[in-house]
Amino acid sequence: MALDSAKKAEIIKQYGRSENDTGSPEVQVALLSERINYLTEHLKINKKDHSSRLGLLKLVGQRKKLLRYLKRKDYTKFQELIKSLGIRDNI
């Protein structure tokens, strides 16, 4: 399930560099994290939903690549982002 527009706008406002910033790595990671959290809860209930599990693994890989990029480019923003999202640093 995709995020509703109100929740998406709230995340963009919180993590974006400007009001219309949707492409920065911080915003992308935050949006992916929200979808990952939703799918994780979904899979706790629906244990045999293997297609959603594969989608979850793809999202986690995509988020990991973005976090690796952000860690290389701007380490302080990386630290702030993982702290606010509650993500472990094993990249």
Buried (B, 14 or more C-beta within 10 A) or exposed (E): EEBEEEEBBEBBEEBBEEEEEEEBBBBBBBBBBBBBEBBEEBBEEEEEBEEBBEBBEEBBEBBBEBBEBBBEEBEEBBEEBBEEBEBEEEB
